[in-house]
Amino acid sequence: MTAKPGSLAALPVGGSAVVCRVRGDRAVVRRLLEVGLVPGTKVTMRRIAPLGDPIELRVRNFALSIRRSEALGIDIE
């Protein structure tokens, strides 16, 4: 999968951004919103696993690991 510009998957390690929109399967979107990935939230890319999946984020002062495929559905600015 190729990261598209403006998606969370394209954020470099150490980079920060603000979530604009969460897209994807209804169950996945619901879970991501429940753990705090809501529009307006600042996120920081902490690390990426050696094979590129999963990725670890800093969200609301806690660490969150998500799949790269889920990160592709999160638009950032």
N, C-alpha and C positions, 0 to 999 in steps of 0.2 A: 504494500500500500504506500502510495506517495502522499506526503503531507501537503495539503493545499495552503497557500498563504492565508493567514488570518485564522487558521485552526490552531487549537492548543497543541496539536502534535508537532507543529512547526516551531514552537518556542524552544530556544536553546537552553541548555543547562545554565542555571543562574539567572535566566531572564524572567521578568515579571510582566503580567498583563491583567486586563480586566475582562471578565466573562461578559459577552454580549448576548449570546443565545445558546441554548442546548437543544440539539436535534438528534433524531434517531428513533429507535424502537421505543414504544411507549413505556415499557417496563424499565428499560435502561435509563431513559430520561427521568422517570420518577425517582429511581434510586439515586442518580446523580444530584437531583434537586434536594432530596432528603439529606444527603451528606454535606450539603452546603455549597454546591456549585450552581449558584443562582446568578442571574444577570446582575452586574454591578459588583461582584465579588472579586477581589484581587487574588491572583494565584501566582506562585513562583515555581518554576521547574527545578526540582532538587536533584534528581538523577534519572538516568535512563538505563534499564537493564542491558547487559552486554549484547543481547540479540535484538534489542529495541522494544521489547515488550515484557513486562509492564513499565509504566513510567510512574515516578513518585513526585507528587506535588506538595506544596505547602499551601494549605487553605485554612483561613480563619485560625491560625496558630496551631494547626495539627497536620500531621503527615497523612497523605491519601495516595494510595496506589490505584491506578486505573489502567485498563487495556488501551493500547494505542488506537484500536478501532473505535473505542469510545471517545478518545481525545480528538479524533478526526471530526466528530460531530459537535464539538464545542467551539463556537466562534469567539474570537478574542479581539481586543483592540489595544 
